[in-house]
Amino acid sequence: MMRTVARPGSPDLEPDPTSAVIEMRGAAARVGDRLLWQRVDLSIGRGEFVALLGPNGVGKSTLIKAVLGELALAAGTVRVLGRPAGETNARIGYLPQRRSFDASLRIRGLDVVRLGLDGTRWGVPLPGVRWWSRRARAAQARVAEVVELVGATGYANRPVGQLSGGEQQRILIAQALASRPEVLLLDEPLDSLDLPNQSVVAALIASICRVQGVAVVMVAHDVNPILHVVDRVVYIAEGGVAAGTPAQVITTATLSRLYGTPIEVLTSSDGRLVVVGQPEAPHVHGDRHAR
């Protein structure tokens, strides 16, 4: 990883290893009698974009839950923003596995984003009510800011149920950003999007990561739409965990070791990775809501 410095003439930030926001040491997770993963040592710096990959049921979402403090580790430690997991969740933006909005839902995209600021209080703010207060005006300005940041200004005032899948996902990313998080945890944000939208949303997340200096950990089932934008990948399989750059991890040797069987990684003519010989390649996904 690299030190965080402003690039000349650019607001972008580079990842900073000296300012780790997520640290795991000797971490292990168990669900029931099953040990999902163990001996995980991981350090994620401010402004770093990390993809969490692997087949179904190996514990990708479980790792996210461990970072949130929702699951106690079977061994080891996890610290987030310098504190034990769970103590700094107010500084974390979290987008869980996506569920589609009902087409008849009339709540506006703006109101969905606003829930990222005051969703812990009952109800949705009514248009025109108490917008005169300083706090309300600040909230309104922040909602407008993050909606513009994700490129959703043109449709955020429409009912969220009428938006396309890609538009809804931008609204949800804006919601996760509303509270100015220092860490952004995204559990399969590209799920159910078509390939063009996957690439667009992945590029959007990468831009937010760089410009805002937010550390991003994203669970994904397809490495290809994010291959060109992530800094590192963490690959979980039955044989263990491997972390590094995509070029270091998505290789014949590394995946063969993780799966305990011969795996071949090929590069197609358009630059996409094709993994041959494993039970479930990283670009193939079945039950996307399993552990």
WOURHU-V888622 format. One line per field, one symbol per residue. ss: DSSP state (~ for helix, > for strand, _ for the rest). burial: # if it has 24 or more other ideal C-beta (glycine too) atoms within 12 Angstrom, else .. A space follows every 10 residues. Layout:
ss->???
burial->???
This chain:
ss->_____>____ __>__>>>>> >>>>>>>>>> >__>>>>>>> >>>>>>__>> >>>______~ ~~~~~~~___ ____>>>>>> __>>____~~ ~>>>>_____ _______>~~ ~~~~~~~~__ __________ ___~~~~~~~ ~~~~~~~~~_ ________>~ ~~__~~~~~~ ~~~~~~~___ __>>>>>___ ____~~~~~~ ~~~~~~~~~~ ~~__>>>>>_ ___~~~____ _>>>>>>__> >>>>_~~~~_ _~~~~~~~~_ ___>>>>___ __>>>>____ __________ _
burial->#..#...... ..####..## ####..###. .....###.# .######### ########## #########. #.##.##### #...#...#. #####.##.. #.....#### ########.. ....#..... ........## .######.## .#..##.#.# ..######## #########. ########## ###....#.# ########## .######### #######.## ########.# ###.##..## #..##..##. ..#.#..... ..###..#.# ###.#..#.. #
